[in-house]
Amino acid sequence: MSDAVLFDARDDGIAVITLNRPETRNCLARDVREGLFAAWDRFERDDRLRVAVLTGAGDRAFCAGGDLKEMVETGLREPPRDMFPLPYDTVELSKPTIAAVNGAAFAGGWMLAQACDLCVASTSATFAVSEVKVGRSSPWASPLIHMIPQRIMMEILLTGRPITAQRAYEIGLVNRVSDPETLMDTALDLARDILAGAPLSVRAARETVMLATEMGRSAALKAARHASELCYNSEDAQEGPRAFAEKRPPQWKGR
């Protein structure tokens, strides 16, 4: 992994992944894309790591989007399906991810924040789907309809105008808003809340949410019951009630 993307495997089971090109507003140039593909793969393969926090270096931008200079130089038309390292899309992940947005999240930056399971933002963060400003398109934004109201989504995509972190929180795009200096603490606190849960329960919970956005009610219920079988039949499913009855913290084994 190059220095374009930093990877911190913490002892508490949290991976902190940092886009590290602040001089270019952490735009998704080739080295950043390759580094992020490698970082997601490392996170997924390491059984000691259970939650990832994605952020950007510096205080100006989380990620300003695609590298427009590279697009001009290569004559990029429609991006290849696997061009960008998106969690649960072009990258297969089974663990929760949190975007910690520390500045501008425009175009591809919004795309990354949207792709993560949860999002916390600094009060100085701004969000925009700015493709209409540069003649590009944003098909990746289609899942937004499961996150925010239709008319708000329409305005965001049609105008390309940025919204504040507070507005992003109000419409449901962002889970938490914090002061810039406490952004990572806020993200890590949220990650630790997830870590407190049984691993198989957490996995089944995120699968349930994703299934519910993909299917109708009856089909989602059936698929979610199937996704929960491993959790229900695990050792942890016995350990949790036992620990509660014995008034002690549970000792999760993830099996």
CORFENCOR-V696191 format. One record per residue. N is the residue number from 1. RES is the residue in three letters. PHI is phi in radians with two decimals (* if undefined). NEAR is the number of other ideal C-beta (glycine too) atoms within 8 Angstrom. Layout:
n: {N;N}
res: {RES;RES}
phi: {PHI;PHI}
near: {NEAR;NEAR}
This chain:
n: {1;2;3;4;5;6;7;8;9;10;11;12;13;14;15;16;17;18;19;20;21;22;23;24;25;26;27;28;29;30;31;32;33;34;35;36;37;38;39;40;41;42;43;44;45;46;47;48;49;50;51;52;53;54;55;56;57;58;59;60;61;62;63;64;65;66;67;68;69;70;71;72;73;74;75;76;77;78;79;80;81;82;83;84;85;86;87;88;89;90;91;92;93;94;95;96;97;98;99;100;101;102;103;104;105;106;107;108;109;110;111;112;113;114;115;116;117;118;119;120;121;122;123;124;125;126;127;128;129;130;131;132;133;134;135;136;137;138;139;140;141;142;143;144;145;146;147;148;149;150;151;152;153;154;155;156;157;158;159;160;161;162;163;164;165;166;167;168;169;170;171;172;173;174;175;176;177;178;179;180;181;182;183;184;185;186;187;188;189;190;191;192;193;194;195;196;197;198;199;200;201;202;203;204;205;206;207;208;209;210;211;212;213;214;215;216;217;218;219;220;221;222;223;224;225;226;227;228;229;230;231;232;233;234;235;236;237;238;239;240;241;242;243;244;245;246;247;248;249;250;251;252;253;254;255}
res: {MET;SER;ASP;ALA;VAL;LEU;PHE;ASP;ALA;ARG;ASP;ASP;GLY;ILE;ALA;VAL;ILE;THR;LEU;ASN;ARG;PRO;GLU;THR;ARG;ASN;CYS;LEU;ALA;ARG;ASP;VAL;ARG;GLU;GLY;LEU;PHE;ALA;ALA;TRP;ASP;ARG;PHE;GLU;ARG;ASP;ASP;ARG;LEU;ARG;VAL;ALA;VAL;LEU;THR;GLY;ALA;GLY;ASP;ARG;ALA;PHE;CYS;ALA;GLY;GLY;ASP;LEU;LYS;GLU;MET;VAL;GLU;THR;GLY;LEU;ARG;GLU;PRO;PRO;ARG;ASP;MET;PHE;PRO;LEU;PRO;TYR;ASP;THR;VAL;GLU;LEU;SER;LYS;PRO;THR;ILE;ALA;ALA;VAL;ASN;GLY;ALA;ALA;PHE;ALA;GLY;GLY;TRP;MET;LEU;ALA;GLN;ALA;CYS;ASP;LEU;CYS;VAL;ALA;SER;THR;SER;ALA;THR;PHE;ALA;VAL;SER;GLU;VAL;LYS;VAL;GLY;ARG;SER;SER;PRO;TRP;ALA;SER;PRO;LEU;ILE;HIS;MET;ILE;PRO;GLN;ARG;ILE;MET;MET;GLU;ILE;LEU;LEU;THR;GLY;ARG;PRO;ILE;THR;ALA;GLN;ARG;ALA;TYR;GLU;ILE;GLY;LEU;VAL;ASN;ARG;VAL;SER;ASP;PRO;GLU;THR;LEU;MET;ASP;THR;ALA;LEU;ASP;LEU;ALA;ARG;ASP;ILE;LEU;ALA;GLY;ALA;PRO;LEU;SER;VAL;ARG;ALA;ALA;ARG;GLU;THR;VAL;MET;LEU;ALA;THR;GLU;MET;GLY;ARG;SER;ALA;ALA;LEU;LYS;ALA;ALA;ARG;HIS;ALA;SER;GLU;LEU;CYS;TYR;ASN;SER;GLU;ASP;ALA;GLN;GLU;GLY;PRO;ARG;ALA;PHE;ALA;GLU;LYS;ARG;PRO;PRO;GLN;TRP;LYS;GLY;ARG}
phi: {*;-1.39;-1.37;-1.19;-2.38;-1.68;-2.28;-2.02;-1.56;-1.35;-1.17;-1.52;1.65;-1.81;-1.77;-1.85;-1.93;-2.14;-1.23;-2.09;-2.31;-1.07;-1.17;-1.98;1.00;0.95;-1.18;-1.51;-1.25;-0.97;-1.15;-1.22;-1.05;-1.14;-1.14;-1.28;-0.99;-1.14;-1.16;-1.08;-1.13;-1.11;-1.05;-1.14;-1.41;-1.56;-1.15;-1.35;-1.74;-2.06;-2.45;-2.03;-1.99;-1.85;-2.50;-2.13;-1.30;1.47;-2.05;-1.60;-2.60;-1.27;-2.90;-1.49;1.86;-1.19;-1.46;-1.14;-1.10;-1.12;-1.06;-1.17;-1.11;-1.66;1.11;-1.05;-1.80;-1.33;-1.09;-1.00;-0.93;-1.80;-1.22;-1.90;-1.44;-1.75;-0.98;1.15;-2.22;-1.48;-2.13;-1.48;-2.26;-2.06;-2.06;-1.23;-2.28;-2.25;-1.57;-1.92;-1.56;-1.81;-2.97;-1.21;-2.14;-1.90;0.87;-1.06;-1.22;-1.06;-0.98;-1.16;-1.10;-1.14;-1.23;-1.21;-1.14;-2.32;-2.53;-2.04;-2.41;-1.26;-1.07;-1.59;-1.30;-2.36;-2.24;-2.74;-1.71;-1.70;-1.02;-1.12;-1.35;-2.19;1.31;-1.80;-2.28;-2.36;-1.07;-1.10;-1.38;-0.98;-1.14;-1.00;-1.09;-1.53;-1.98;-2.32;-1.10;-1.03;-1.21;-1.22;-1.03;-1.06;-1.10;-1.06;-1.32;-1.30;-1.69;1.23;-1.36;-1.20;-2.11;-1.39;-1.07;-1.12;-1.14;-1.07;-1.18;-1.10;-1.57;1.71;-1.37;-2.04;-1.49;-2.49;-2.11;-2.42;-1.11;-0.93;-1.28;-1.96;-1.01;-1.17;-1.08;-1.12;-1.13;-1.20;-1.08;-1.13;-1.10;-1.17;-1.06;-1.21;-1.07;-1.21;-1.47;-1.15;-0.94;-1.24;-1.18;-1.09;-1.09;-1.14;-1.14;-1.21;-1.12;-1.08;-1.08;-1.17;-1.10;-1.14;-1.43;-1.65;-2.24;-1.29;-1.00;-1.13;-1.13;-1.15;-1.05;-1.12;-1.18;-1.19;-1.08;-1.12;-1.16;-1.62;-1.04;-1.07;-1.12;-1.05;-1.65;-1.52;-1.10;-1.12;-1.18;-1.60;-1.16;-1.03;-1.09;-1.12;-1.11;-1.08;-1.16;-1.57;0.98;-2.43;-1.17;-1.24;-1.92;-1.28;-1.99;1.24;-2.67}
near: {7;7;5;11;15;9;12;8;8;8;3;6;9;14;15;12;16;12;15;11;13;11;4;9;13;16;14;10;11;7;9;14;12;10;13;12;10;10;13;14;9;12;14;11;6;9;4;6;12;11;14;14;16;12;16;14;10;10;6;7;15;17;16;12;13;11;10;9;6;11;10;7;6;6;6;6;3;3;7;5;5;5;7;11;9;11;11;8;7;8;12;5;10;5;11;12;14;16;15;14;18;14;15;14;17;16;14;13;17;14;14;14;14;13;10;12;7;10;13;16;17;13;10;9;15;12;15;14;12;11;12;11;5;7;4;8;4;10;5;10;12;6;9;11;8;5;8;10;6;6;6;9;12;8;9;14;12;7;7;11;7;9;10;9;15;8;8;14;13;6;10;7;12;12;7;9;10;12;7;10;4;8;15;10;8;12;13;10;8;13;13;10;8;11;11;5;9;14;10;13;11;12;11;13;9;10;10;12;8;9;12;9;7;6;8;5;6;6;8;13;8;8;10;13;8;7;11;10;8;9;13;7;6;12;7;16;12;8;13;11;8;9;11;8;6;6;4;5;4;11;6;8;7;8;6}
